[in-house]
Amino acid sequence: MDGGRKKWVDEGRPTTTEVVNYPPTSYSVQHVNTDLRADRDYIKQRLGQGDFGLVDVRSVPEYVGDIIAPPGMTETAQRAGHIPGAANIPWSQAVAEDGTFKNKEQLQQLYSSKGITPDTSEIVAYCRIGERSSHSWFALKYILGYDNVRNYDGSWTEWGNLIGNPIRKGAQP
């Protein structure tokens, strides 16, 4: 749903408060596609490599270390800042006023202005707990068509809590 709930409501589409009841079921994962996810060790092994694109999609205050999480959020880290080498490209910059994704040309300009291009051999997006970065992952993977894009679902909550993990504060150089 390109545009999310905001666009849905703005267009006057139907909504309901009815609670849907589905019968319990059993579900077993048949295959996990590990090519879509990155974990902390995956990132640590690639820090400092020139062709590794790390995209921090959090707000500027989160990225620079002024705040650990947006106000009211309970999943937080102990330390503030960002993963060294990460480009700060807030997820909200990838959407238009109505909440829909910007077009391909606008997205290419946005990401390439921060060094994330089709030539980047590996790209990992992260945020606080993996939800905002999944939005950016989708834009990079499916709208821009970049091949090797992963989401770090442990994101800042994991990274900022790990003893000995490198952290930077302040704006991008």
N, CA, C and O of each residue as an XYZ file, in Angstrom:
692
protein
N       0.851     -1.168      0.000
C       0.000      0.000      0.000
C       0.895      1.229      0.000
O       1.339      1.676      1.057
N       1.155      1.763     -1.154
C       2.046      2.904     -1.296
C       1.371      4.160     -0.756
O       0.422      4.668     -1.353
N       1.856      4.652      0.358
C       1.289      5.827      0.992
C       0.782      5.545      2.394
O       0.592      6.464      3.190
N       0.565      4.287      2.692
C       0.186      3.902      4.040
C      -1.191      4.390      4.472
O      -2.012      4.807      3.656
N      -1.411      4.324      5.758
C      -2.710      4.673      6.331
C      -3.083      6.121      6.052
O      -4.240      6.424      5.764
N      -2.097      7.021      6.137
C      -2.361      8.444      5.917
C      -3.018      8.676      4.561
O      -4.036      9.362      4.470
N      -2.444      8.114      3.521
C      -2.995      8.300      2.188
C      -4.373      7.647      2.084
O      -5.288      8.213      1.485
N      -4.518      6.473      2.659
C      -5.791      5.750      2.636
C      -6.891      6.634      3.215
O      -7.947      6.795      2.602
N      -6.650      7.204      4.390
C      -7.640      8.049      5.056
C      -7.848      9.340      4.275
O      -8.985      9.778      4.103
N      -6.751      9.964      3.793
C      -6.860     11.205      3.019
C      -7.710     11.028      1.765
O      -8.370     11.967      1.321
N      -7.695      9.830      1.198
C      -8.492      9.553      0.001
C      -9.932      9.154      0.343
O     -10.719      8.852     -0.555
N     -10.276      9.152      1.618
C     -11.639      8.836      2.032
C     -12.008      7.371      1.893
O     -13.184      7.031      1.761
N     -11.018      6.513      1.921
C     -11.288      5.077      1.796
C     -11.867      4.541      3.108
O     -11.687      5.150      4.163
N     -12.557      3.407      3.041
C     -13.230      2.896      4.242
C     -12.256      2.388      5.304
O     -11.215      1.808      4.994
N     -12.615      2.617      6.536
C     -11.874      2.073      7.680
C     -12.897      1.442      8.623
O     -14.099      1.680      8.498
N     -12.421      0.654      9.544
C     -13.314      0.009     10.504
C     -12.597     -0.161     11.837
O     -11.369     -0.199     11.901
N     -13.366     -0.261     12.862
C     -12.808     -0.570     14.184
C     -13.169     -1.997     14.579
O     -12.853     -2.451     15.678
N     -13.845     -2.704     13.651
C     -14.240     -4.090     13.904
C     -13.004     -4.961     14.096
O     -12.049     -4.884     13.323
N     -13.034     -5.784     15.130
C     -11.933     -6.700     15.397
C     -12.202     -7.999     14.651
O     -13.237     -8.637     14.845
N     -11.266     -8.378     13.802
C     -11.414     -9.596     13.017
C     -10.925    -10.777     13.843
O      -9.913    -10.681     14.538
N     -11.634    -11.873     13.767
C     -11.266    -13.057     14.513
C     -10.911    -14.174     13.528
O     -11.765    -14.650     12.779
N      -9.658    -14.579     13.538
C      -9.208    -15.668     12.684
C      -8.985    -16.911     13.526
O      -8.520    -16.814     14.662
N      -9.310    -18.075     12.987
C      -9.075    -19.301     13.759
C      -7.579    -19.559     13.917
O      -6.801    -19.243     13.017
N      -7.172    -20.124     15.039
C      -5.752    -20.452     15.240
C      -5.278    -21.411     14.142
O      -6.034    -22.249     13.651
N      -4.033    -21.262     13.786
C      -3.456    -22.144     12.774
C      -2.009    -22.431     13.128
O      -1.429    -21.786     14.002
N      -1.450    -23.377     12.462
C      -0.056    -23.733     12.673
C       0.718    -23.364     11.414
O       0.286    -23.657     10.300
N       1.846    -22.731     11.600
C       2.652    -22.309     10.461
C       4.105    -22.665     10.713
O       4.648    -22.371     11.778
N       4.727    -23.294      9.744
C       6.128    -23.640      9.853
C       6.906    -22.990      8.730
O       6.541    -23.111      7.560
N       7.961    -22.312      9.079
C       8.823    -21.682      8.080
C       9.535    -22.782      7.298
O      10.185    -23.651      7.879
N       9.407    -22.734      5.999
C      10.028    -23.742      5.138
C      11.454    -23.373      4.768
O      12.317    -24.240      4.629
N      11.695    -22.063      4.608
C      13.020    -21.610      4.184
C      13.240    -20.174      4.661
O      12.358    -19.330      4.503
N      14.382    -19.896      5.232
C      14.746    -18.551      5.643
C      15.742    -18.017      4.627
O      16.790    -18.621      4.395
N      15.411    -16.883      4.025
C      16.314    -16.278      3.046
C      17.288    -15.370      3.790
O      16.976    -14.212      4.068
N      18.447    -15.890      4.106
C      19.440    -15.141      4.874
C      20.087    -14.027      4.067
O      20.799    -13.196      4.631
N      19.857    -13.992      2.762
C      20.411    -12.923      1.932
C      19.702    -11.589      2.131
O      20.158    -10.568      1.617
N      18.598    -11.582      2.868
C      17.842    -10.356      3.084
C      18.167     -9.679      4.407
O      17.794     -8.526      4.625
N      18.861    -10.389      5.293
C      19.131     -9.868      6.629
C      20.626     -9.772      6.890
O      21.428    -10.547      6.369
N      20.967     -8.798      7.709
C      22.337     -8.677      8.197
C      22.272     -8.721      9.717
O      21.309     -8.245     10.318
N      23.288     -9.287     10.328
C      23.368     -9.249     11.782
C      24.615     -8.455     12.164
O      25.353     -7.977     11.302
N      24.833     -8.326     13.459
C      25.939     -7.483     13.932
C      27.290     -7.973     13.442
O      28.154     -7.158     13.121
N      27.500     -9.291     13.376
C      28.785     -9.809     12.920
C      28.991     -9.530     11.435
O      30.105     -9.235     11.002
N      27.932     -9.623     10.669
C      27.996     -9.310      9.238
C      28.480     -7.872      9.055
O      29.335     -7.601      8.212
N      27.936     -6.971      9.836
C      28.314     -5.558      9.734
C      29.734     -5.336     10.236
O      30.524     -4.662      9.575
N      30.066     -5.891     11.391
C      31.415     -5.714     11.952
C      32.506     -6.151     10.976
O      33.549     -5.505     10.877
N      32.266     -7.239     10.263
C      33.253     -7.753      9.310
C      33.462     -6.818      8.126
O      34.489     -6.901      7.452
N      32.506     -5.931      7.861
C      32.569     -5.083      6.677
C      32.875     -3.622      6.976
O      33.071     -2.831      6.053
N      32.918     -3.257      8.246
C      33.211     -1.867      8.596
C      34.544     -1.434      8.001
O      35.541     -2.150      8.088
N      34.544     -0.271      7.405
C      35.774      0.275      6.840
C      36.042     -0.146      5.407
O      36.959      0.383      4.777
N      35.268     -1.082      4.875
C      35.449     -1.469      3.476
C      34.813     -0.406      2.596
O      33.675      0.001      2.831
N      35.536      0.039      1.594
C      35.090      1.134      0.743
C      33.829      0.876     -0.045
O      33.106      1.820     -0.366
N      33.542     -0.363     -0.365
C      32.373     -0.659     -1.193
C      31.179     -1.138     -0.376
O      30.213     -1.660     -0.932
N      31.244     -0.964      0.934
C      30.152     -1.363      1.817
C      29.328     -0.129      2.159
O      29.846      0.832      2.727
N      28.037     -0.158      1.809
C      27.160      0.977      2.076
C      26.259      0.708      3.252
O      25.398     -0.170      3.199
N      26.451      1.458      4.307
C      25.646      1.328      5.510
C      24.741      2.552      5.585
O      25.227      3.682      5.602
N      23.420      2.334      5.629
C      22.450      3.427      5.603
C      21.699      3.477      6.927
O      20.938      2.568      7.257
N      21.924      4.552      7.681
C      21.205      4.796      8.933
C      19.988      5.631      8.573
O      20.127      6.786      8.171
N      18.794      5.061      8.712
C      17.578      5.725      8.257
C      16.864      6.485      9.377
O      15.756      6.985      9.182
N      17.493      6.569     10.542
C      16.881      7.280     11.667
C      16.934      8.786     11.446
O      17.562      9.267     10.503
N      16.271      9.514     12.320
C      16.273     10.978     12.245
C      17.676     11.512     12.512
O      18.520     10.810     13.069
N      17.916     12.742     12.117
C      19.219     13.364     12.349
C      19.561     13.400     13.841
O      20.691     13.062     14.194
N      18.638     13.797     14.746
C      18.993     13.790     16.178
C      19.400     12.411     16.702
O      20.261     12.311     17.576
N      18.786     11.347     16.172
C      19.191      9.999     16.579
C      20.583      9.691     16.042
O      21.438      9.187     16.770
N      20.805      9.991     14.779
C      22.080      9.699     14.115
C      23.254     10.408     14.797
O      24.282      9.786     15.066
N      23.106     11.694     15.074
C      24.224     12.448     15.656
C      24.433     12.145     17.133
O      25.471     12.488     17.698
N      23.450     11.505     17.759
C      23.606     11.115     19.156
C      22.978     12.061     20.148
O      23.260     11.977     21.344
N      22.119     12.977     19.673
C      21.433     13.875     20.602
C      20.350     13.143     21.388
O      20.086     13.467     22.546
N      19.722     12.144     20.745
C      18.715     11.330     21.418
C      18.991      9.865     21.079
O      19.621      9.565     20.065
N      18.521      8.964     21.925
C      18.723      7.532     21.684
C      17.588      6.958     20.849
O      17.802      6.070     20.025
N      16.377      7.472     21.067
C      15.197      6.983     20.341
C      14.182      8.119     20.262
O      14.259      9.077     21.031
N      13.239      8.015     19.344
C      12.183      9.025     19.296
C      11.415      9.043     20.623
O      11.325      8.021     21.302
N      10.867     10.198     20.988
C      10.108     10.293     22.237
C       9.004      9.239     22.308
O       8.283      9.009     21.337
N       8.886      8.603     23.476
C       7.842      7.628     23.709
C       8.188      6.201     23.319
O       7.401      5.289     23.573
N       9.331      5.989     22.717
C       9.715      4.640     22.304
C      10.375      3.920     23.471
O      11.192      4.499     24.187
N      10.019      2.665     23.657
C      10.533      1.921     24.799
C      11.733      1.045     24.455
O      12.523      0.718     25.341
N      11.888      0.661     23.196
C      13.037     -0.164     22.820
C      14.195      0.782     22.546
O      14.219      1.466     21.522
N      15.147      0.818     23.458
C      16.253      1.757     23.293
C      17.589      1.082     23.547
O      17.666     -0.051     24.020
N      18.628      1.816     23.218
C      19.988      1.381     23.482
C      20.523      2.155     24.684
O      19.913      3.123     25.137
N      21.658      1.718     25.187
C      22.293      2.419     26.298
C      23.130      3.594     25.824
O      23.346      4.557     26.559
N      23.597      3.501     24.586
C      24.459      4.562     24.050
C      23.816      5.170     22.813
O      23.059      4.512     22.099
N      24.130      6.436     22.574
C      23.598      7.164     21.421
C      24.687      7.324     20.366
O      25.877      7.247     20.672
N      24.274      7.546     19.135
C      25.216      7.768     18.034
C      24.850      6.906     16.850
O      23.690      6.540     16.662
N      25.864      6.581     16.044
C      25.631      5.755     14.856
C      26.810      4.819     14.612
O      27.881      4.977     15.198
N      26.592      3.849     13.742
C      27.650      2.914     13.375
C      28.646      3.656     12.494
O      28.235      4.330     11.550
N      29.950      3.553     12.775
C      30.948      4.268     11.971
C      30.820      3.953     10.485
O      30.685      2.796     10.087
N      30.864      5.011      9.674
C      30.789      4.861      8.229
C      29.383      4.906      7.673
O      29.200      4.907      6.455
N      28.379      4.943      8.547
C      26.989      4.955      8.083
C      26.619      6.317      7.509
O      26.968      7.360      8.061
N      25.910      6.282      6.397
C      25.344      7.491      5.807
C      23.966      7.709      6.420
O      23.174      6.772      6.523
N      23.680      8.939      6.825
C      22.370      9.228      7.394
C      21.417      9.658      6.282
O      21.535     10.749      5.724
N      20.471      8.774      5.975
C      19.450      9.051      4.963
C      18.110      8.673      5.597
O      17.625      7.556      5.415
N      17.511      9.614      6.347
C      16.258      9.290      7.031
C      15.212      8.726      6.076
O      15.042      9.219      4.961
N      14.519      7.692      6.524
C      13.525      7.022      5.683
C      12.482      8.003      5.169
O      11.975      7.845      4.058
N      12.160      9.011      5.962
C      11.117      9.969      5.587
C      11.501     10.792      4.362
O      10.628     11.375      3.719
N      12.780     10.849      4.029
C      13.199     11.578      2.836
C      12.875     10.820      1.557
O      12.952     11.386      0.466
N      12.513      9.545      1.678
C      12.186      8.719      0.515
C      10.709      8.792      0.136
O      10.281      8.149     -0.822
N       9.932      9.573      0.883
C       8.502      9.656      0.598
C       8.072     11.080      0.258
O       8.679     12.057      0.696
N       7.010     11.164     -0.533
C       6.408     12.441     -0.907
C       5.469     12.900      0.206
O       5.276     12.194      1.196
N       4.890     14.081      0.039
C       3.972     14.635      1.040
C       2.811     13.706      1.372
O       2.371     13.644      2.520
N       2.312     12.979      0.360
C       1.153     12.116      0.597
C       1.534     10.753      1.172
O       0.670      9.894      1.352
N       2.818     10.550      1.462
C       3.265      9.298      2.064
C       3.683      8.238      1.066
O       4.174      7.184      1.469
N       3.505      8.485     -0.232
C       3.926      7.525     -1.248
C       5.427      7.645     -1.476
O       6.032      8.672     -1.171
N       6.015      6.591     -2.013
C       7.434      6.639     -2.344
C       7.693      7.703     -3.410
O       6.878      7.902     -4.310
N       8.825      8.377     -3.299
C       9.250      9.277     -4.367
C       9.556      8.429     -5.600
O       9.711      7.212     -5.501
N       9.640      9.079     -6.759
C       9.894      8.314     -7.979
C      11.352      7.849     -8.034
O      12.191      8.295     -7.252
N      11.626      6.966     -8.952
C      12.944      6.338     -9.056
C      14.068      7.367     -9.199
O      15.108      7.238     -8.554
N      13.870      8.368    -10.026
C      14.911      9.386    -10.232
C      15.192     10.161     -8.944
O      16.348     10.435     -8.624
N      14.143     10.512     -8.209
C      14.323     11.225     -6.944
C      15.050     10.360     -5.924
O      15.907     10.847     -5.186
N      14.705      9.074     -5.885
C      15.364      8.160     -4.953
C      16.831      7.967     -5.335
O      17.696      7.943     -4.459
N      17.119      7.830     -6.613
C      18.516      7.695     -7.044
C      19.325      8.901     -6.611
O      20.451      8.751     -6.136
N      18.772     10.092     -6.766
C      19.455     11.317     -6.362
C      19.682     11.336     -4.849
O      20.771     11.667     -4.380
N      18.651     10.980     -4.100
C      18.742     10.969     -2.639
C      19.871     10.067     -2.166
O      20.733     10.501     -1.402
N      19.871      8.817     -2.614
C      20.859      7.856     -2.132
C      22.249      8.121     -2.702
O      23.244      8.008     -1.986
N      22.324      8.470     -3.971
C      23.650      8.703     -4.566
C      24.322      9.934     -3.970
O      25.550     10.009     -3.932
N      23.528     10.902     -3.503
C      24.122     12.093     -2.880
C      24.858     11.746     -1.592
O      25.671     12.534     -1.106
N      24.574     10.565     -1.036
C      25.242     10.099      0.190
C      26.149      8.899     -0.086
O      26.582      8.216      0.842
N      26.438      8.642     -1.388
C      27.379      7.582     -1.733
C      26.794      6.200     -1.905
O      27.539      5.232     -2.058
N      25.486      6.081     -1.884
C      24.839      4.777     -2.066
C      24.368      4.704     -3.520
O      23.386      5.343     -3.896
N      25.072      3.926     -4.322
C      24.813      3.857     -5.755
C      24.644      2.401     -6.204
O      24.882      1.481     -5.421
N      24.237      2.190     -7.455
C      24.126      0.808     -7.936
C      25.467      0.071     -7.918
O      25.499     -1.160     -7.931
N      26.573      0.822     -7.889
C      27.903      0.208     -7.860
C      28.341     -0.218     -6.463
O      29.343     -0.919     -6.323
N      27.609      0.191     -5.430
C      27.937     -0.209     -4.067
C      27.726     -1.719     -3.958
O      26.625     -2.216     -4.194
N      28.783     -2.441     -3.602
C      28.684     -3.909     -3.669
C      27.711     -4.495     -2.649
O      27.027     -5.474     -2.946
N      27.640     -3.913     -1.458
C      26.719     -4.383     -0.428
C      26.126     -3.174      0.276
O      26.827     -2.207      0.576
N      24.829     -3.240      0.533
C      24.142     -2.155      1.230
C      23.332     -2.760      2.370
O      22.607     -3.737      2.183
N      23.465     -2.161      3.559
C      22.667     -2.579      4.711
C      21.987     -1.346      5.283
O      22.637     -0.335      5.549
N      20.676     -1.435      5.471
C      19.919     -0.362      6.104
C      19.636     -0.752      7.556
O      19.391     -1.918      7.865
N      19.677      0.251      8.438
C      19.301      0.004      9.833
C      18.625      1.228     10.415
O      18.757      2.336      9.895
N      17.896      1.013     11.510
C      17.238      2.108     12.222
C      17.357      1.838     13.724
O      18.468      1.656     14.223
N      16.255      1.807     14.444
C      16.274      1.538     15.880
C      15.942      0.082     16.153
O      16.625     -0.573     16.940
N      14.892     -0.433     15.508
C      14.523     -1.842     15.712
C      14.220     -2.570     14.400
O      13.755     -3.709     14.432
N      14.465     -1.955     13.277
C      14.299     -2.630     11.989
C      13.046     -2.283     11.209
O      12.885     -2.753     10.083
N      12.146     -1.471     11.771
C      10.912     -1.181     11.034
C      11.092     -0.073     10.014
O      10.648     -0.225      8.876
N      11.722      1.031     10.371
C      11.930      2.116      9.402
C      12.912      1.686      8.319
O      12.768      2.058      7.154
N      13.905      0.904      8.710
C      14.895      0.464      7.721
C      14.305     -0.508      6.720
O      14.814     -0.615      5.605
N      13.243     -1.223      7.081
C      12.608     -2.110      6.107
C      11.955     -1.301      4.993
O      11.875     -1.762      3.854
N      11.493     -0.107      5.312
C      10.934      0.806      4.311
C      12.034      1.215      3.320
O      11.825      1.178      2.108
N      13.191      1.600      3.837
C      14.304      1.989      2.968
C      14.845      0.792      2.201
O      15.237      0.915      1.040
N      14.866     -0.375      2.858
C      15.280     -1.599      2.175
C      14.409     -1.827      0.945
O      14.922     -2.145     -0.128
N      13.099     -1.667      1.093
C      12.177     -1.855     -0.024
C      12.478     -0.872     -1.154
O      12.516     -1.258     -2.322
N      12.691      0.389     -0.808
C      12.991      1.398     -1.839
C      14.272      1.040     -2.592
O      14.316      1.131     -3.819
N      15.305      0.637     -1.868
C      16.581      0.287     -2.500
C      16.469     -0.990     -3.332
O      16.978     -1.051     -4.452
N      15.813     -1.993     -2.793
C      15.734     -3.307     -3.437
C      14.760     -3.333     -4.603
O      15.091     -3.838     -5.675
N      13.562     -2.795     -4.405
C      12.511     -2.981     -5.393
C      12.212     -1.764     -6.266
O      11.798     -1.926     -7.414
N      12.409     -0.573     -5.759
C      12.184      0.593     -6.615
C      13.452      0.913     -7.392
O      13.401      1.139     -8.601
N      14.587      0.934     -6.706
C      15.851      1.214     -7.397
C      16.464     -0.029     -8.022
O      17.279      0.081     -8.938
N      16.089     -1.201     -7.547
C      16.576     -2.441     -8.140
C      18.007     -2.799     -7.782
O      18.659     -3.538     -8.519
N      18.511     -2.287     -6.654
C      19.859     -2.626     -6.222
C      19.875     -4.089     -5.782
O      18.952     -4.559     -5.117
N      20.930     -4.797     -6.161
C      20.964     -6.247     -5.966
C      21.192     -6.697     -4.533
O      20.384     -7.446     -3.986
N      22.268     -6.257     -3.925
C      22.682     -6.814     -2.642
C      22.321     -5.863     -1.498
O      23.175     -5.149     -0.973
N      21.045     -5.869     -1.126
C      20.545     -4.996     -0.061
C      20.012     -5.860      1.072
O      19.259     -6.808      0.850
N      20.415     -5.516      2.286
C      19.978     -6.255      3.474
C      19.429     -5.287      4.511
O      19.676     -4.082      4.459
N      18.681     -5.842      5.447
C      18.154     -5.078      6.564
C      18.789     -5.623      7.850
O      18.795     -6.830      8.091
N      19.320     -4.711      8.664
C      19.857     -5.105      9.972
C      18.725     -4.961     10.975
O      18.473     -3.871     11.487
N      18.047     -6.064     11.252
C      16.866     -5.978     12.102
C      17.198     -5.819     13.587
O      16.323     -5.435     14.363
N      18.412     -6.097     13.997
C      18.816     -5.801     15.371
C      18.991     -4.305     15.555
O      18.758     -3.760     16.634
N      19.400     -3.667     14.497
C      19.520     -2.220     14.378
C      20.171     -1.566     15.594
O      20.944     -2.202     16.311
N      19.852     -0.289     15.819
C      20.554      0.470     16.852
C      20.299     -0.078     18.251
O      21.176      0.020     19.109
N      19.137     -0.645     18.504
C      18.859     -1.178     19.843
C      19.884     -2.260     20.189
O      20.353     -2.321     21.325
N      20.229     -3.097     19.243
C      21.249     -4.112     19.497
C      22.640     -3.489     19.502
O      23.393     -3.663     20.460
N      22.988     -2.759     18.431
C      24.341     -2.224     18.274
C      24.729     -1.307     19.435
O      25.834     -1.409     19.969
N      23.828     -0.421     19.818
C      24.119      0.541     20.880
C      24.163     -0.059     22.273
O      24.560      0.617     23.223
N      23.763     -1.314     22.411
C      23.816     -1.993     23.702
C      25.008     -2.938     23.830
O      25.288     -3.428     24.924
N      25.704     -3.198     22.745
C      26.805     -4.161     22.785
C      28.096     -3.521     23.283
O      28.541     -2.506     22.746
N      28.676     -4.104     24.284
C      29.933     -3.613     24.838
C      31.025     -3.793     23.801
O      31.174     -4.868     23.219
N      31.778     -2.748     23.576
C      32.907     -2.815     22.661
C      32.589     -2.503     21.211
O      33.505     -2.391     20.396
N      31.328     -2.360     20.870
C      30.997     -1.998     19.495
C      31.402     -0.558     19.241
O      31.181      0.309     20.087
N      31.996     -0.294     18.078
C      32.370      1.090     17.769
C      31.140      1.945     17.485
O      30.203      1.520     16.810
N      31.171      3.158     18.019
C      30.077      4.116     17.861
C      30.680      5.477     17.555
O      31.724      5.845     18.093
N      30.008      6.217     16.685
C      30.403      7.582     16.384
C      29.250      8.498     16.747
O      28.082      8.114     16.696
N      29.611      9.722     17.115
C      28.616     10.765     17.364
C      28.937     11.925     16.432
O      30.064     12.072     15.958
N      27.931     12.738     16.182
C      28.106     13.912     15.349
C      27.659     13.633     13.911
O      27.270     12.521     13.554
N      27.733     14.686     13.113
C      27.279     14.626     11.715
C      28.265     13.863     10.843
O      29.411     13.622     11.223
N      27.783     13.493      9.666
C      28.637     12.842      8.675
C      29.758     13.794      8.268
O      29.554     15.003      8.159
N      30.937     13.233      8.047
C      32.031     14.112      7.583
C      31.767     14.621      6.178
O      32.577     15.370      5.631
